[in-house]
Amino acid sequence: MLILRADEMGMCFGVRDALAALDAIEVPADVTIHGELVHNPDVLRDLDRRGFRRSPEQARTVPATPSVLITAHGVSDRERQRLHAAGKRVIDTTCPLVHKAHAAARALAAAGCRVVVIGRRDHVEVRGLTEDLERPIVVSDVDDVASWPDRRLGVVCQTTTQVAFAERIVAAIRAANPAAEVHVADTICSPTKARIAAIDALLPRIDALVVVGGRDSNNTRQLVERARRGGVPTLHATGPDDVAAGWFAGCRVVGLTAGTSTPDGVIAAVYARLEAIGAGAG
């Protein structure tokens, strides 16, 4: 069994930078991570083992620790100010591309647009984008699109949104609101685009695909959905224990990719498991 790795896969620079910031912290017990640093269980278990505190993503209580770390997903300016007002030292690891999405939303609102955010309604990044806006609209699917009374609409995306999905939503918004000016800011991050392009290049060459990443990872789920829509049997694995030899019966070529919050070590372990299966030792 031949294993082909996607040309672009695994951790993006935003996640790596956030983890590097944690590595520089001398006393982990003095720091509360504001929500999940990344949606990956292996990383979260390691942070707990090292002594970092974690607060639920939707918690609005003030952490007891002197320092609070904002994750790569970012928070609203309102939430950041709340933490500062409580006297906390704020360690901000927000991804620069998430900052870009916040800036785009603010600019559209300042231009008189009602802002529409395409993304998962319950996702921490989407909450951060919407909390500073007046009457924001969150669209998670085409069914959420409606005819709104506003004359100017400004559209931004959760940074891990698939381009094709965003295009379908924007087309639906324009169709449902023909009298409105619809302004679209491209806030989908370049790592997301690169990983989708790499999957598209891989699909015609493989019999099956393994996507490695956490169950709560939005971009990992989107990679899985993209491959399945392309007609390729796809296994979503959080690690090597999810990879069973019987699943690959009849496969000659298997592809491998991973979400942007998946550690290199987890990818390597899954790859080794696939190699063992291919060698008949799985």
C-alpha positions, 0 to 999 in steps of 0.5 A: 500500500502506497501512502501519499502525503498532501503537499500542505498539511498540519500545523499552521504558523498561527498555532506554532506561534501560540505554542512557542509563546507557551513554551516561553512561560516559566511558571505555567500555574500562573497562567489561565488559557482562555478556552482551548488553545487549539482543538486537539486533545493531545495538545490539551492533555500536554498543557494540563500536564505542564500545569496550565489552567484552562477556562471554558471558552464561554466562561465570563468569570475572571480567572484567578491566575495573574495572567491570562492567555488569549488563544490563536482564535482571538477574542473580542476587544470587549473581552480583552478590555474586561481582562485588562480591567480586572488587572490581568496580564494578557498574553495575546497569541491571536493569529495575525490572520484572525486579527485581519478578519477583525479589522475587516469586520470593523472596516465594513461596519465603519462603512455603514454595512451590517456585518454578516459572518460566515462561520460556525455560530458556536465557534470561539473565533466567530464569537470574538468577531461578533461581540464588537459588532452591532446587530451582526448576522451569523450564517452557518449554512445556506438555510440561514440566509434571509432577505434582510432590510439593510441596504448595505451588507458586509461579509467576512468569513471565519478564517477556516471556511472553505472558499467554495462554501463561502462562495455559495453563501455569498451567492445566496446572500446576493440572490436573497438581497438584490436591492442591497450593496453586498461587500465581501472581504476575503478573510479566509486564511492562506493555510486553509486555502493551501490545505484545500488545494493540496487535497484537491490535487491528491484526491484523483491519485488515491483510493482513500484518505486519512485526515488527522485532527481533533473532533472539534477542529473546524478546519479538520472537519472541512477537510474530511467533508471536502474529500467525501464530497469528492467521492473518496472514502475518508477516515477522520482519525484523531491518532493512530488508535483510530486507524484499523487495518480492515478499513483499508481493504482493497486500497492500493494508494492512501492519502494523508493530510491533517488539520492546522492544529494537529501536532507533527508527532501525531501525524508521524504516528499515524503515518507509521501506523499506515506503513505498518498496515501496508507492510502487512504488520497492522 
